[in-house]
Amino acid sequence: MTDFLTFEESEATRQLINLGYVHAAQSFSAVARQPIAIETTHLSISRAVGFLDEHAFQPDRLRVLTTRLIGELPGKSLLVFSESDCQEVYRLCLANHFSSEKSGELEEAILLEIDNILAAAVIAQFANALGVKMYGGVPQLHQTDRAGLVASLMDGNSGSAANYYLFSNARFTLKDNSLLQPQFIWILPEDFLKAIQRKIRAGEKLVR
């Protein structure tokens, strides 16, 4: 939560993300070859990177997929997978190829595709609800640890003190009862939150 948005405004933002996840789940289910539900289980908004202390990542390797938001409300999204979540993704999506010589390339490709699906779906909801033009760039994948992630976030927000960090837990529930719990971090301009405020305070519904 944040003192910048009221509960209603924060909840509307969470619902927008969830609606994006509903559309993304349909595509991801086809990739994983089984029904998958995706939802946001936590949402917080802050101007400080220190808020990550509340959601400490395990000190193992992290796979971070970064997508730039291009258009009227520029920003950046980071989809963060732990090593254990990555292994589960590979098991789901690459069962028939996991031992092949090209398994590394396939692993990278599937993570990039998941980010493409999720980021594009959420960005589309943001754009439609706020009536703005924005879209995602080509995602980039890199491996890091928690310290590297924090450094990346600080660099991504450099020169824009008005930007906000939006942190959300994304829970993937699979038919076989297994779970994936990557984190989505969005670096968004203050104008993004102000646009949400204007809509809500004018009595408009962001989610229809």
ABEGO torsion letter per residue (X at the ends): XBAABBAAAAAAAAAAAAAAAAAAAAAAAAAAGBBBBBBBABBBBBABAAAAAABBBBABBBBBBBBBBBEABBBBBBBBBBAAAAAAAAAAAAAAAAABAAAAAAAAAAAAAAAAAAAAAAAAAAAAAAGBBBBBBBBBBBBBBAAAAAAAAAAAABGBAABBBBBBBBBBBBAAGBBBBBBBBBBBBAAAAAAAAAAAAAGBBABX
